[in-house]
């Protein structure tokens, strides 16, 4: 009988650091802030590509409640230490009015090489995301589930959107981060592979040619982690509301277990061409939860609310298994009040309606993001 994966959980979040007074990105936060964060949090806090960012990561968790406690500690600690320097973290995938031309990358070998190799593409990477690791110890199973899970990635992206603004403009997209990230090589939906061996052979071609050092340079929306025996979901924006992020992590974990159950019963989710899935990826990036996604079996656009209910029904046994019924049900609350992108736009429009000039309205969005990042705990 096949051994069930551990389905352990790890969550990584990236934050922008902003000046409290102006709302602008902190181009060069004091080194003492990161040093203090690492002294308090150890390897759970680390620098990101830009100096104006910080990344946090939970330990390996066995439950959603444990992961939530970790993220509460991480967000609270970063906010406290940033506050000592008149800064604040914001959990949003883009900053509402930052100009990427004024920012500097972190002086570490990996980031220096990245900046040199990617040039203008790297300089535009003023974006933050959320990555969710789920433990799948069997390498062949990891690849099989990656192939099937690609179908659901747009559904998760739609729930997470937090990047409607770019350089002071409303882009009209719910996740402009995806547009920026798409400019990098080896991004987008994961390549389908017949086996772990095929994946390894393809990776080795690029390594042997000197194009990449290892699989960590595969920046797909979903990938086998280069560091851990996990399947790492990377498509989502970072959620401003902590509980939104927890709900999405729970759904991702439950979807993987649902696909494992199908396999255990000699069934599988139908594999659709990336040409089709990319249409839903674009719709999630553009419209978020507003306009629905395509049900490829029916050949029609289905309201997102209906698709979410189908996912909740499909994964109900898995939510029960993990004891996370409340966490996945929170996804309905996201639909009722909107994602961070929706709420940022409302803050901006309300400020304009109250007589604020556009720059002041954008600053109001930053203030809301800073408050919401640490709200509710």
VENZI-V517638 format. One record per run of one state. SS is the DSSP state (A for helix, B for strand, O for the rest). FROM is the first residue (numbers start at 0). LEN is the number of residues. If there is no record, write none. Layout:
ss->SS from->FROM len->LEN
ss->SS from->FROM len->LEN
//
This chain:
ss->O from->0 len->8
ss->B from->8 len->11
ss->O from->19 len->5
ss->B from->24 len->1
ss->O from->25 len->5
ss->A from->30 len->14
ss->B from->44 len->3
ss->O from->47 len->2
ss->B from->49 len->1
ss->O from->50 len->2
ss->B from->52 len->5
ss->O from->57 len->3
ss->B from->60 len->1
ss->O from->61 len->2
ss->A from->63 len->20
ss->O from->83 len->3
ss->B from->86 len->4
ss->O from->90 len->9
ss->A from->99 len->3
ss->O from->102 len->2
ss->B from->104 len->1
ss->O from->105 len->3
ss->A from->108 len->10
ss->O from->118 len->1
ss->A from->119 len->4
ss->O from->123 len->5
ss->B from->128 len->7
ss->O from->135 len->3
ss->A from->138 len->22
ss->O from->160 len->2
ss->B from->162 len->1
ss->O from->163 len->1
ss->B from->164 len->2
ss->O from->166 len->2
ss->B from->168 len->2
ss->O from->170 len->4
ss->B from->174 len->1
ss->A from->175 len->6
ss->O from->181 len->5
ss->B from->186 len->2
ss->O from->188 len->7
ss->A from->195 len->13
ss->O from->208 len->6
ss->A from->214 len->3
ss->O from->217 len->1
ss->B from->218 len->2
ss->O from->220 len->1
ss->B from->221 len->3
ss->O from->224 len->5
ss->B from->229 len->4
ss->O from->233 len->3
ss->B from->236 len->1
ss->O from->237 len->4
ss->A from->241 len->23
ss->O from->264 len->9
ss->A from->273 len->14
ss->O from->287 len->5
ss->B from->292 len->3
ss->O from->295 len->4
ss->B from->299 len->3
ss->O from->302 len->1
ss->A from->303 len->11
ss->O from->314 len->1
ss->A from->315 len->7
ss->O from->322 len->2
ss->A from->324 len->13
ss->O from->337 len->2
ss->A from->339 len->14
ss->O from->353 len->4
ss->A from->357 len->16
ss->O from->373 len->4
//
